[in-house]
Amino acid sequence: MTNKVEQLVLATVAFFWAFLMWFATAAFSPSIGDAFSLSTGELALLASSAIWLAPPGRVAAGWAADKLGAHNTFAIILAYSGVVSIASSFATSYEVLFLERLVVASAGVGFVVGIQHVAQWFDEHEIGTAEGLYAGTGNAGAGVGALVLPRLYGTDFSAAFLHLGIVALVIAAVYKWRGQPAKSAEQAATAKSNTSLRDTLYVWTRYTAVALMLAYGLTFGLEIAMNAWLPGYYAEGFAAELRGLGFTDAVAIQTAAGTFAAVQSFNASLWRPFSGYMSDLWQRKGWTPYPFLASGQDYSPRVHWVLTSLLLVGTLLVALSAAGVAGLLPVSVVVLAGFGVAVSFGTGGVFALVPLLFPDRPGTAAGFVGGISTTGGILYPILFGLPAGVHLGYALVAGVVFVPCIAFFVWAMARADGAAGATPGLGSRERWLGAGAAGGAAGAGTGAATDSGTGGDD
């Protein structure tokens, strides 16, 4: 008999494997570079390509989850990425391999599909914990890839890509067989009916949606940027320290760098369920510690939890720069571990809010928030590389990106706080959807009121 636990397990396993395939290329970057005699620039391009399809792909996947059902959408994503992963194991030229791995990396768009799926099965009081369990366990796929794949396959990336693709096809079949789109046919029908272009643009123009998208960009966007950036950063920024520890040849450096990268990735993943639980806890306790941040909405404690995480991540970015400038490798790794925990607080906190703010358009909202924010994976490495010193990029991002984005987050939530349950944005709900358009479902909780309220004509 289908139940919410089974659906959570299906979504979690699917996302774990999608994430593993997403960053499998990065785990073998040194080996691929040696096999095809790639330059440093070509390796950098290969690393960044994992993010290219995520912004538009997640937007489309979130919409498709509402329209087609999460079980169908995730099965399609795993099926095509699995087939192309198998094909990439037989690539004989770098150009073919690059294009095929670009397609395989799009498996990461499945994240928003699982977010939508879990939101359709769990109630408001437990949504943070459920989404945290889903996303945290799934995100661990990046850490497993960085830590386990090089140890399991050595430099044989072709065998790894083959096996990853085969398992993806098996998971796709099981998801299609056992998955159900929502706990009620009415819920599934409501989400499906709210997938017009006007519905999509309505969500995209809400200030709270933009604020949450920026917050997710400051956390998950940064997390995936670090997955690609950290191996090269530690190899270059702590070259002398690594040699002193005995890491000298390509395989040893790849293993050491992957281990350091896994410190951030594993903490960002493993602590995410705790973050979802903390969002639920702050909500139950009614904690709103920041006097300058909105506190009048029923969901305000969850907003305060997100801000706490953003302030902590920004502070630890500066600490990473300080440790690097001082040449303190052990301190850098310890700060990186704390940074991963702080990132998990933000990622878990954001998606404890999204389904509540847009309960009748969960896939569309998740696609926007979880999709556009991934452009940080492309932007941050560029910013990291701007200063003359390789260690100073973290502090640059903290000052140039975090400060204005946090300011907008505070402003947007203040606008929502003064809107008596509405969702202010560019144009009212009536302007986008018409006076008779379906809004939030009755009894859906605080978020339903927000989704269905009359937005301001700003």
PERA-V901817 format. One record per pair of residues at least 12 apart in sequence whose C-alpha atoms are under 6 Angstrom apart, sorted by sequence separation. I is the first residue (numbers start at 1). J is the second residue. If there is no record, write none. Layout:
BEGIN
i=I j=J
i=I j=J
END
This chain:
BEGIN
i=88 j=100
i=320 j=332
i=440 j=452
i=288 j=301
i=439 j=452
i=287 j=301
i=286 j=301
i=288 j=304
i=283 j=301
i=85 j=104
i=282 j=301
i=283 j=302
i=81 j=104
i=279 j=302
i=316 j=339
i=429 j=454
i=81 j=107
i=231 j=257
i=429 j=455
i=423 j=450
i=428 j=455
i=421 j=449
i=422 j=450
i=428 j=456
i=313 j=342
i=421 j=450
i=428 j=457
i=427 j=457
i=230 j=261
i=422 j=453
i=424 j=455
i=427 j=458
i=422 j=454
i=423 j=455
i=424 j=456
i=426 j=458
i=309 j=342
i=422 j=455
i=309 j=345
i=309 j=346
i=306 j=346
i=70 j=113
i=306 j=349
i=70 j=117
i=65 j=113
i=62 j=112
i=58 j=109
i=62 j=113
i=57 j=109
i=53 j=106
i=50 j=105
i=54 j=109
i=121 j=182
i=120 j=182
i=121 j=183
i=325 j=391
i=324 j=391
i=89 j=158
i=271 j=341
i=275 j=345
i=279 j=349
i=321 j=391
i=321 j=392
i=89 j=161
i=264 j=336
i=268 j=340
i=272 j=344
i=276 j=348
i=89 j=162
i=264 j=337
i=267 j=340
i=268 j=341
i=271 j=344
i=275 j=348
i=276 j=349
i=321 j=394
i=263 j=337
i=267 j=341
i=321 j=395
i=268 j=343
i=85 j=161
i=86 j=162
i=264 j=340
i=268 j=344
i=272 j=348
i=317 j=394
i=318 j=395
i=317 j=395
i=86 j=165
i=85 j=165
i=360 j=440
i=22 j=105
i=82 j=165
i=314 j=398
i=22 j=107
i=22 j=108
i=82 j=168
i=82 j=169
i=18 j=107
i=19 j=108
i=359 j=448
i=18 j=108
i=78 j=168
i=79 j=169
i=357 j=447
i=356 j=447
i=79 j=172
i=357 j=450
i=358 j=451
i=78 j=172
i=357 j=451
i=75 j=172
i=75 j=176
i=11 j=114
i=71 j=175
i=72 j=176
i=71 j=176
i=71 j=179
i=71 j=181
i=70 j=181
i=147 j=258
i=69 j=181
i=146 j=258
i=147 j=259
i=146 j=262
i=4 j=121
i=293 j=410
i=23 j=142
i=27 j=146
i=143 j=262
i=294 j=413
i=294 j=414
i=297 j=417
i=20 j=141
i=24 j=145
i=296 j=417
i=12 j=134
i=16 j=138
i=19 j=141
i=20 j=142
i=143 j=265
i=15 j=138
i=19 j=142
i=143 j=266
i=294 j=417
i=31 j=155
i=219 j=343
i=16 j=141
i=20 j=145
i=66 j=191
i=67 j=192
i=12 j=138
i=66 j=192
i=140 j=266
i=219 j=346
i=220 j=347
i=219 j=347
i=140 j=269
i=139 j=269
i=136 j=269
i=136 j=270
i=136 j=272
i=136 j=273
i=132 j=272
i=133 j=273
i=132 j=273
i=129 j=273
i=132 j=276
i=129 j=276
i=128 j=276
i=129 j=277
i=128 j=277
i=128 j=280
i=221 j=373
i=225 j=377
i=221 j=374
i=224 j=377
i=221 j=376
i=213 j=369
i=217 j=373
i=221 j=377
i=216 j=373
i=217 j=376
i=213 j=373
i=191 j=360
i=191 j=361
i=47 j=228
i=211 j=409
i=208 j=412
i=207 j=412
i=132 j=348
i=206 j=424
i=207 j=425
i=206 j=425
i=205 j=425
i=205 j=426
i=128 j=352
i=202 j=432
i=198 j=432
i=116 j=362
i=116 j=363
i=112 j=366
i=112 j=367
i=66 j=363
i=65 j=363
i=63 j=363
i=62 j=363
i=63 j=364
i=62 j=364
i=62 j=367
i=59 j=367
i=58 j=367
i=59 j=368
i=59 j=371
i=58 j=371
i=55 j=371
i=55 j=372
i=55 j=374
END
